[in-house]
Amino acid sequence: MIGNIGSYVDEDRREVGYWLGREYWGRGHATAALALFLTEARERPLFAHVAAHNRGGARVLAKCGFVLLASAEDGAADEVLLRLGGRISISDAVSSSEKSG
């Protein structure tokens, strides 16, 4: 096994998360796995968090259609929130900014 991918509900939002062993980075495996997963997991909107410094992870999400919703400084870690599908509402933006504030 080279990694894993899954979806879960967190704070009333459906989220997706994945992990890939470092030796497999940069080969397109994460993008291919996420794209395939998204054909099976049809619920939208779908959210994902990624560390702000993780450009590769953010690039994988962007290639699969996720768009930046918000960024937050959460104590020791900066992260960004991305969203796939649905309309971006004011309540989503407010909710995301409240988490960071």
C-alpha positions as a Markdown table, in Angstrom:
| # | Residue | x | y | z |
|---|---|---|---|---|
| 1 | Met | 0.0 | 0.0 | 0.0 |
| 2 | Ile | 1.4 | 3.4 | -0.9 |
| 3 | Gly | -1.2 | 5.6 | 0.9 |
| 4 | Asn | -4.8 | 6.0 | 1.9 |
| 5 | Ile | -7.8 | 8.3 | 1.2 |
| 6 | Gly | -11.1 | 8.8 | 2.9 |
| 7 | Ser | -14.0 | 11.0 | 3.7 |
| 8 | Tyr | -15.6 | 12.0 | 7.0 |
| 9 | Val | -17.9 | 14.6 | 8.6 |
| 10 | Asp | -16.3 | 17.3 | 10.7 |
| 11 | Glu | -18.3 | 20.2 | 12.2 |
| 12 | Asp | -21.3 | 19.4 | 9.8 |
| 13 | Arg | -19.0 | 19.5 | 6.7 |
| 14 | Arg | -18.1 | 16.5 | 4.6 |
| 15 | Glu | -14.3 | 16.5 | 4.3 |
| 16 | Val | -11.7 | 14.4 | 2.4 |
| 17 | Gly | -8.3 | 13.6 | 3.5 |
| 18 | Tyr | -5.4 | 11.5 | 2.0 |
| 19 | Trp | -1.9 | 10.5 | 2.8 |
| 20 | Leu | 0.8 | 9.2 | 0.5 |
| 21 | Gly | 4.2 | 7.8 | 1.4 |
| 22 | Arg | 7.0 | 10.2 | 0.7 |
| 23 | Glu | 8.7 | 7.9 | -1.7 |
| 24 | Tyr | 5.6 | 8.1 | -4.0 |
| 25 | Trp | 5.4 | 11.9 | -4.1 |
| 26 | Gly | 5.6 | 13.7 | -7.4 |
| 27 | Arg | 4.5 | 10.8 | -9.5 |
| 28 | Gly | 0.8 | 11.7 | -10.0 |
| 29 | His | -0.5 | 8.9 | -7.6 |
| 30 | Ala | -2.3 | 11.3 | -5.3 |
| 31 | Thr | -4.0 | 13.2 | -8.1 |
| 32 | Ala | -5.1 | 10.0 | -9.8 |
| 33 | Ala | -6.3 | 8.5 | -6.5 |
| 34 | Leu | -8.3 | 11.6 | -5.5 |
| 35 | Ala | -9.8 | 12.0 | -9.0 |
| 36 | Leu | -11.0 | 8.3 | -8.8 |
| 37 | Phe | -12.2 | 8.7 | -5.3 |
| 38 | Leu | -14.3 | 11.8 | -6.3 |
| 39 | Thr | -16.1 | 9.7 | -9.0 |
| 40 | Glu | -17.3 | 7.5 | -6.2 |
| 41 | Ala | -17.8 | 10.0 | -3.4 |
| 42 | Arg | -20.5 | 12.2 | -5.1 |
| 43 | Glu | -21.6 | 14.3 | -2.1 |
| 44 | Arg | -20.9 | 18.1 | -2.6 |
| 45 | Pro | -19.8 | 20.4 | -1.3 |
| 46 | Leu | -16.6 | 18.6 | -0.1 |
| 47 | Phe | -14.0 | 20.3 | 1.9 |
| 48 | Ala | -10.2 | 19.7 | 2.5 |
| 49 | His | -7.7 | 21.2 | 4.8 |
| 50 | Val | -4.0 | 21.4 | 3.9 |
| 51 | Ala | -1.0 | 22.9 | 5.6 |
| 52 | Ala | -0.1 | 26.2 | 4.0 |
| 53 | His | 3.4 | 25.1 | 3.3 |
| 54 | Asn | 2.2 | 21.9 | 1.6 |
| 55 | Arg | 2.2 | 23.2 | -2.0 |
| 56 | Gly | 2.1 | 19.7 | -3.4 |
| 57 | Gly | -1.0 | 18.8 | -1.5 |
| 58 | Ala | -2.7 | 22.0 | -2.4 |
| 59 | Arg | -1.8 | 21.4 | -6.1 |
| 60 | Val | -3.3 | 17.9 | -6.0 |
| 61 | Leu | -6.6 | 19.4 | -4.7 |
| 62 | Ala | -6.6 | 22.2 | -7.2 |
| 63 | Lys | -6.0 | 19.7 | -10.1 |
| 64 | Cys | -9.1 | 17.9 | -8.9 |
| 65 | Gly | -11.2 | 21.1 | -8.9 |
| 66 | Phe | -11.0 | 22.3 | -5.3 |
| 67 | Val | -10.9 | 26.1 | -4.9 |
| 68 | Leu | -9.4 | 28.1 | -2.0 |
| 69 | Leu | -12.1 | 29.1 | 0.5 |
| 70 | Ala | -10.0 | 30.5 | 3.4 |
| 71 | Ser | -6.7 | 30.5 | 5.1 |
| 72 | Ala | -6.1 | 30.4 | 8.9 |
| 73 | Glu | -3.3 | 30.6 | 11.4 |
| 74 | Asp | -4.1 | 27.9 | 13.9 |
| 75 | Gly | -1.5 | 28.4 | 16.7 |
| 76 | Ala | 1.6 | 26.5 | 15.5 |
| 77 | Ala | 0.3 | 25.6 | 12.0 |
| 78 | Asp | -1.0 | 27.7 | 9.1 |
| 79 | Glu | -3.6 | 25.9 | 7.0 |
| 80 | Val | -5.9 | 26.6 | 4.1 |
| 81 | Leu | -9.4 | 25.3 | 3.5 |
| 82 | Leu | -10.5 | 24.3 | 0.0 |
| 83 | Arg | -13.9 | 23.4 | -1.3 |
| 84 | Leu | -15.2 | 21.3 | -4.2 |
| 85 | Gly | -18.7 | 22.0 | -5.5 |
| 86 | Gly | -21.6 | 23.9 | -4.3 |
| 87 | Arg | -21.8 | 27.7 | -3.9 |
| 88 | Ile | -19.5 | 29.5 | -1.5 |
| 89 | Ser | -21.7 | 31.3 | 0.9 |
| 90 | Ile | -21.1 | 34.1 | 3.4 |
| 91 | Ser | -21.8 | 31.7 | 6.2 |
| 92 | Asp | -18.9 | 29.4 | 5.0 |
| 93 | Ala | -16.6 | 32.4 | 4.9 |
| 94 | Val | -17.7 | 33.6 | 8.3 |
| 95 | Ser | -17.4 | 30.1 | 9.8 |
| 96 | Ser | -13.9 | 29.7 | 8.4 |
| 97 | Ser | -12.8 | 33.1 | 9.7 |
| 98 | Glu | -14.2 | 32.5 | 13.1 |
| 99 | Lys | -12.1 | 29.3 | 13.4 |
| 100 | Ser | -8.9 | 31.3 | 12.7 |
| 101 | Gly | -9.8 | 34.2 | 14.9 |
